[in-house]
Amino acid sequence: MNEEQNIYSTPYTVDLFGLKELHQITSYMERAKALPKSMVYVLMDQSTARVINEQIGPQFKLSPDQIKDLTRIVRDVLLSSLYVGNLVQEIGKRLGVDEPTAKQIATALVEQVFKSAMDDIKALQVATFKDRIQQKTPQQEGNVINLRDRISKSTN
């Protein structure tokens, strides 16, 4: 049985054909090519487009325009043009959905689209948005109790 498969815009191609200037196209391709392999796969592969169009879109009753915007959001996260910490707000704004729905869509993206590239996405997000991401570094002074000093002082 030969099933016809739909061809959808991937996060990579969603706006590619709208770029008119050669320098824009070249710059965009270079940015995509510089990504880690796991992220390039998510960006360019039809499986990503199928998940967005055939699973997430119908699950949340998204229109074709909303699906296209969701595809753009995936692209923007992968290219680090969008801080992942703003994902829920950005989904709500661009898709015109309420916050609980935006959270559910964000969760679906993380679990079904970004999962295979999550380590690389996190690393690139930290490098790109270091001013927004507060690294949790343990404080070296002020919160350490020197038990040796306490014990020696109490026995003297």
N, C-alpha and C positions, 0 to 999 in steps of 0.2 A: 504494500500500500504506500503510495507516494503522497505524503502530506505536504501541502504547501505551507511554507513558513513565512510569516510576515517579516519584513525588514523594517526596523525602526531606526530612528536617529540614536546614535550612542551619545554619551556625554561629550565625546570628542567631536562628533560631526554635527551636533545640534545647531550650531551657528556658523560652522566652518564656511559654508557656501555663501554666507552673508558678508564675509570679509572681502573687500574690494581691492585694497592696496596690497601689493606684493610684500611689502615690509611687514604688514599686519599678519599675513598668512605665514611668512617665514618665522616671525617672532613666536606666533602661536605654536607652530610645529616644533620649534626648538624647545619651548617650555615643556611641551608634552614629552618630547624625546628625552629630556633630562630627568624625568621622574624615575623612581625605582620601578623595576619590572612589574611588581605586584600591582602598582598603581596604574601603570600603562595598560595592563590587562583590563582592569576595572573601567578605565577611561574609554578604551577602544573596542572592547569585545561586545558582540551582539548579545551574549548572555546577560550582560548588564542591562541592555536596552529591553530585553524580553522580561526580565524581572520587574523593571519599572512599569512597562506597558501592560504586561499580562497578569501581574500579581499585585503589586502595590497600587497601581492606578485603579483597577476594579475593586480592590478591597476597600478603598476609601472613596469610591464613586467619583474619581477625578475626571474632569473633562479633558479632551485632547490638549487644550491650551495649558491646563494645570499640569498635565503629564510632561509637556515640553518644558515648563518652568521647573518642575522637579528634576528633570534631566539636566537642566542648566545648574541647578543647585549642586547636584552631584559633581559636575564638572568643576564648579567653583571651589568646592571643598578639596577635590583632588589636586587642583592647581594652586591651592592655598591662597586663593583670592577671597575666600570666605572662611572666617574663623569658625571652627566647629563649635565653639562655645556659644555662638549666635545661631546655631542651626535651627532650633525650635522657633525663635523669633522670625528668622528669615523665611522659613516654610510658611508660617502664619501670614506674614506680610505678602509674599509673592503669590501664594496659592489662595489667599483670602479665606483661610480656615481658622477656626477658634484654637485656643491654646491646647486643650486636651487632644484635639485631632492632630495638631502640629507635633505634639510629643509622640503620639502613636506613629505618625509617619516617620519621624526622626528615628525612632526605635527600629522600625521596619528597615529603614535605610542602613542603619548600623549592622543589623543582624543579617540582612539579605544581600546587601550591595558592598558595604565597606569591610566586612569581616575578614576577608582573605588578605586585605592590604592594611589592616588596622595598625600594625606596628610601624609601618612606613608612613602612614598618614599621621600618626601621633608625632613621629620624629620630625617630619616636615612642618607640622603645625607648631611645634615647640621652637624650631629654628626660625620660622617666619613670624610668629606672633609672641616672641619671648617677652615683650612688654605687657602682654595681656595674660600670659600664663605665669602664675606664681609657682615656681618650683618649691616643692616641699623639702626644704633642707633642714635637717635637725640642728637646733641651736647647740653650739659647742660649749657655751658658758651660760651660767645663770640657772640652768635646770638640772645640773649634775650635782649630786650629793657625794662628797668624798667620805665614804664610810670609814676609811682608815683613820682619817683625822678625828672623826667623831669618836671612834672606839678608843684611840690612844688618849684623847682628852678626857674621856669619861673614866678611864682606868688610872689616871694620874692623880 
